Amino acid sequence: LNQNVNTIFGVSKTQSIVNIRTVLEKAIKMLGANGKNLYNKIDNLREEGAITEGMKIWAHALRLDGNKGTHDFEGTDKEARENLAFLRQFLDLCWTLPATIEAKKSNSIEK
C-alpha cells in the first residue's frame, strides 16, 4: 500500500478515491442496507449490528473523501491508500471472515 496509488489503479488518485467509494457503496447494498442515500445506508448497517461503530465511522470518512473527489476533484495519495486499506478490511470482515468461520465450523462438525 505504500506504492503510488496511480500504479495500483492506473488512474489518478482522485479517481481512485471515487472508485473506492463506489465499491464501498456496492458492498453496502449487497449487505442489504436500507436508506435513501449512502449516509443512511451506513447508519442502517450499524443500527442492525452488521458493522461496528468503528467501521461506521471509517465508512463515513471514506464516503466523504469520495464525495470530495467526485464534486471537488480533490484527493491525496494518502487518502487513497488509507481508503483502500479500510475497504480491504471492510470486505474481509463482512465476507471473508464469516466464510472462513463457516468453513471451519463445517470442518469441525464433519470430524
FIGUDREN-958527 format. One line per field, with one value per residue: residue in one letter; x, y, z of N, C-alpha, C in turn. Coordinates in pm, 1 decimal. Layout:
<nodes>
type (a ...)
n_east (X ...)
n_north (Y ...)
n_up (Z ...)
ca_east (X ...)
ca_north (Y ...)
ca_up (Z ...)
c_east (X ...)
c_north (Y ...)
c_up (Z ...)
</nodes>
This chain:
<nodes>
type (l n q n v n t i f g v s k t q s i v n i r t v l e k a i k m l g a n g k n l y n k i d n l r e e g a i t e g m k i w a h a l r l d g n k g t h d f e g t d k e a r e n l a f l r q f l d l c w t l p a t i e a k k s n s i e k)
n_east (80.7 213.4 301.0 263.2 -63.7 -155.9 -20.8 -141.0 -412.9 -405.6 -518.4 -590.1 -517.8 -740.3 -951.8 -916.1 -996.4 -1266.0 -1346.7 -1301.0 -1489.8 -1718.2 -1707.1 -1735.3 -1997.4 -2142.7 -2086.4 -2212.1 -2477.2 -2503.6 -2496.7 -2747.3 -2838.4 -3061.5 -3199.6 -3210.7 -2984.3 -2621.4 -2518.3 -2737.1 -2761.9 -2521.5 -2549.0 -2776.5 -2676.1 -2514.9 -2705.6 -2844.0 -2656.5 -2477.2 -2232.8 -1954.2 -1923.1 -1682.9 -1630.3 -1841.8 -1776.5 -1536.3 -1637.9 -1805.2 -1610.5 -1468.0 -1675.3 -1713.3 -1461.4 -1479.5 -1695.5 -1578.6 -1383.2 -1544.2 -1703.6 -1539.3 -1305.5 -1077.0 -814.7 -578.4 -273.3 -230.4 -489.8 -613.8 -465.5 -522.5 -801.1 -824.7 -702.2 -882.2 -1114.4 -1041.0 -1019.4 -1281.6 -1425.1 -1306.1 -1388.3 -1664.8 -1719.2 -1504.5 -1404.1 -1647.3 -1708.2 -1480.9 -1503.6 -1743.3 -1662.0 -1471.7 -1634.1 -1794.9 -1601.8 -1523.5 -1753.5 -1780.5 -1579.7)
n_north (-120.8 112.3 197.9 427.2 530.3 562.0 368.9 142.3 148.2 259.9 499.1 845.2 971.2 1095.0 986.5 724.1 733.1 795.1 562.3 370.1 448.6 391.5 111.3 54.6 148.6 -29.4 -269.3 -219.4 -208.4 -474.8 -594.6 -552.4 -306.6 -48.2 263.0 604.1 713.7 687.7 767.8 722.3 446.0 341.3 411.5 258.2 -4.6 -9.2 28.9 -208.6 -384.1 -495.2 -388.6 -254.7 22.6 156.3 75.6 203.1 473.7 491.2 420.2 636.2 837.3 753.9 777.6 1056.6 1141.6 1032.0 1179.2 1431.2 1388.8 1337.3 1571.3 1795.8 1731.0 1656.8 1500.4 1297.6 1102.6 979.2 973.6 806.3 565.3 508.0 482.0 263.3 64.6 53.9 -25.9 -282.5 -413.0 -384.6 -536.8 -785.2 -831.8 -836.3 -1036.5 -1229.9 -1320.1 -1417.9 -1629.3 -1790.0 -1864.1 -2011.0 -2222.4 -2340.0 -2418.8 -2606.4 -2797.0 -2879.5 -2999.9 -3216.6 -3388.4)
n_up (0.0 15.4 -224.7 -500.9 -559.1 -816.1 -960.3 -871.6 -947.1 -1200.6 -1261.5 -1177.1 -843.4 -732.9 -884.9 -808.9 -539.7 -572.5 -708.2 -507.5 -318.7 -465.8 -478.2 -205.9 -168.3 -329.5 -194.0 49.1 -31.3 -109.7 137.1 221.6 314.7 415.4 312.2 191.1 83.3 69.6 317.6 496.1 456.3 554.1 825.8 879.3 856.3 1081.9 1286.5 1260.3 1346.6 1174.0 1114.3 1298.0 1531.1 1484.3 1220.0 1096.2 1135.4 986.3 733.3 680.9 668.2 442.5 257.1 258.9 162.1 -93.7 -193.0 -197.8 -388.7 -611.5 -643.2 -601.4 -721.1 -576.4 -391.6 -214.6 -232.4 13.3 126.0 -60.5 -27.7 245.0 231.2 59.2 214.1 430.1 290.7 203.2 452.1 543.0 352.0 400.4 668.1 639.1 449.8 393.9 647.5 780.4 598.9 624.8 893.2 881.8 714.4 879.3 1092.2 960.7 887.9 1141.3 1238.6 1071.5 1155.4)
ca_east (0.0 297.8 328.6 176.9 -195.3 -171.2 30.1 -232.6 -537.1 -386.1 -593.0 -545.4 -550.2 -878.2 -1040.5 -902.5 -1080.2 -1404.4 -1369.3 -1307.0 -1621.4 -1816.8 -1703.3 -1796.3 -2142.5 -2193.6 -2077.7 -2314.8 -2603.8 -2504.2 -2523.7 -2890.3 -2864.5 -3176.8 -3181.7 -3223.8 -2851.9 -2513.8 -2512.2 -2840.5 -2735.2 -2414.0 -2609.2 -2866.4 -2596.8 -2472.6 -2824.7 -2878.9 -2548.0 -2399.5 -2097.1 -1922.8 -1919.9 -1559.9 -1648.3 -1933.4 -1701.0 -1446.8 -1718.3 -1845.7 -1491.7 -1444.4 -1784.9 -1684.2 -1348.3 -1531.6 -1774.7 -1483.7 -1322.8 -1644.8 -1756.1 -1435.1 -1188.7 -964.6 -778.2 -434.3 -227.3 -250.8 -631.7 -641.7 -407.9 -599.4 -933.8 -809.0 -675.2 -1008.8 -1205.4 -997.9 -1057.6 -1427.5 -1466.0 -1262.6 -1472.2 -1804.3 -1735.0 -1400.4 -1402.7 -1762.2 -1695.0 -1376.0 -1561.4 -1839.1 -1585.9 -1411.0 -1741.9 -1833.0 -1494.1 -1525.0 -1871.6 -1755.3 -1479.4)
ca_north (0.0 230.7 243.3 531.7 475.6 560.6 242.9 36.4 156.4 309.2 623.9 946.5 945.7 1138.2 885.4 605.8 755.6 782.8 420.1 300.3 481.5 317.4 -28.3 52.9 163.1 -156.8 -367.9 -186.5 -253.6 -621.8 -633.0 -532.9 -181.3 33.2 407.4 675.3 750.1 611.0 806.9 647.9 303.3 311.7 416.8 144.7 -124.3 -1.4 6.7 -350.6 -462.3 -559.9 -332.8 -193.6 170.0 198.1 57.0 309.1 599.9 484.7 420.3 775.9 912.0 714.7 838.2 1199.3 1155.2 1004.2 1295.3 1538.8 1354.1 1348.2 1706.2 1898.2 1677.1 1663.7 1378.7 1278.8 963.5 929.1 940.9 689.6 447.5 480.6 434.2 128.7 -24.0 34.8 -104.3 -422.7 -464.7 -389.8 -653.4 -905.1 -851.5 -862.6 -1155.9 -1331.4 -1377.1 -1506.3 -1751.0 -1870.3 -1920.9 -2114.2 -2337.3 -2402.4 -2487.1 -2722.6 -2895.9 -2930.9 -3085.9 -3339.6 -3472.6)
ca_up (0.0 15.9 -359.2 -550.9 -591.6 -962.0 -1013.9 -830.9 -1022.8 -1335.6 -1275.6 -1082.3 -703.2 -710.4 -942.4 -723.6 -422.0 -619.1 -735.5 -379.4 -263.0 -544.4 -433.1 -72.4 -181.9 -382.8 -85.9 147.8 -90.4 -104.3 275.8 245.7 385.2 375.1 325.4 64.5 32.3 132.5 458.7 567.5 445.7 650.1 958.8 891.4 885.5 1222.8 1368.8 1250.0 1403.9 1068.0 1121.7 1427.2 1534.2 1417.1 1075.7 1052.7 1130.8 870.0 610.9 657.1 625.2 303.7 181.0 244.5 69.4 -227.1 -234.8 -228.6 -516.8 -716.7 -662.4 -598.6 -791.4 -483.8 -321.4 -199.7 -229.4 149.5 139.4 -144.2 38.3 366.2 192.6 5.4 327.5 501.3 207.5 210.9 583.6 545.2 273.4 474.1 786.2 601.4 367.4 405.9 782.0 802.7 517.0 687.1 1015.5 840.1 665.5 996.8 1164.1 880.9 901.0 1279.0 1253.0 994.2 1221.2)
c_east (84.2 328.3 228.7 46.2 -216.8 -124.4 -58.0 -353.3 -518.5 -467.1 -541.4 -585.8 -693.9 -976.1 -1032.6 -993.7 -1227.5 -1437.9 -1382.7 -1441.8 -1730.9 -1822.9 -1765.8 -1948.4 -2206.3 -2193.6 -2187.6 -2452.6 -2614.1 -2530.8 -2669.3 -2925.1 -2986.5 -3145.6 -3185.2 -3089.8 -2745.8 -2501.0 -2611.2 -2815.3 -2624.7 -2471.4 -2702.7 -2790.5 -2550.3 -2589.9 -2863.5 -2770.6 -2461.5 -2255.8 -2078.9 -1927.5 -1795.8 -1569.1 -1739.8 -1857.9 -1608.7 -1524.1 -1765.8 -1726.8 -1460.2 -1550.6 -1756.6 -1566.1 -1393.7 -1615.7 -1683.8 -1417.3 -1418.8 -1680.5 -1649.1 -1308.3 -1062.6 -940.2 -628.0 -400.2 -253.8 -397.2 -666.1 -588.4 -487.3 -737.3 -927.6 -785.1 -803.9 -1103.6 -1169.3 -1039.6 -1208.7 -1477.4 -1426.2 -1354.7 -1615.9 -1822.2 -1631.0 -1401.8 -1525.3 -1754.6 -1590.1 -1427.6 -1659.0 -1766.8 -1524.0 -1516.0 -1783.1 -1729.9 -1494.0 -1640.6 -1849.1 -1661.8 -1533.3)
c_north (126.0 280.3 350.8 470.0 471.5 428.4 125.0 33.2 198.1 434.3 722.6 910.2 986.2 1035.3 755.6 616.8 740.2 635.0 338.9 325.5 403.7 170.7 -39.6 60.2 34.0 -262.9 -344.7 -227.7 -405.8 -673.1 -609.2 -406.3 -110.6 179.5 473.0 714.7 672.4 642.7 723.9 497.7 260.6 309.2 298.6 16.0 -125.2 -31.1 -141.1 -441.9 -533.3 -509.4 -270.3 -41.7 222.2 185.0 166.1 441.3 602.3 488.6 561.7 861.2 881.5 777.1 985.7 1224.7 1131.3 1118.6 1410.4 1513.6 1373.7 1492.9 1814.2 1856.0 1688.4 1527.4 1363.5 1130.3 902.2 889.4 814.7 562.1 409.5 422.9 292.6 28.3 -50.7 -52.8 -252.7 -485.4 -480.7 -514.3 -783.2 -934.5 -889.7 -991.7 -1264.6 -1397.6 -1464.3 -1636.4 -1844.7 -1937.8 -2033.2 -2239.2 -2412.3 -2480.6 -2614.2 -2833.8 -2958.1 -3027.3 -3219.7 -3435.5 -3541.6)
c_up (0.0 -124.5 -399.9 -598.0 -742.0 -1020.5 -974.1 -923.7 -1168.3 -1365.3 -1171.4 -939.8 -672.5 -765.3 -862.7 -602.1 -458.9 -644.3 -606.6 -313.2 -334.8 -501.1 -293.7 -83.4 -233.4 -273.5 17.2 96.8 -82.3 37.3 314.1 320.3 327.2 397.1 190.0 3.8 109.6 280.4 540.5 566.0 541.7 791.7 982.6 923.6 1030.3 1315.7 1371.5 1307.4 1301.2 1063.0 1259.5 1416.9 1462.5 1266.2 1019.2 1036.6 1008.6 739.0 578.6 611.1 478.8 212.6 156.0 150.9 -74.1 -280.6 -275.9 -363.5 -631.7 -746.8 -672.2 -672.4 -707.3 -420.8 -318.4 -206.7 -92.3 169.3 59.8 -79.1 162.6 331.8 136.3 117.8 406.2 420.2 212.3 343.1 594.3 472.1 342.6 592.1 749.8 523.5 395.2 543.2 809.3 722.3 576.1 813.8 981.3 793.5 782.1 1076.3 1090.7 893.4 1039.9 1299.4 1184.8 1066.3 1340.7)
</nodes>
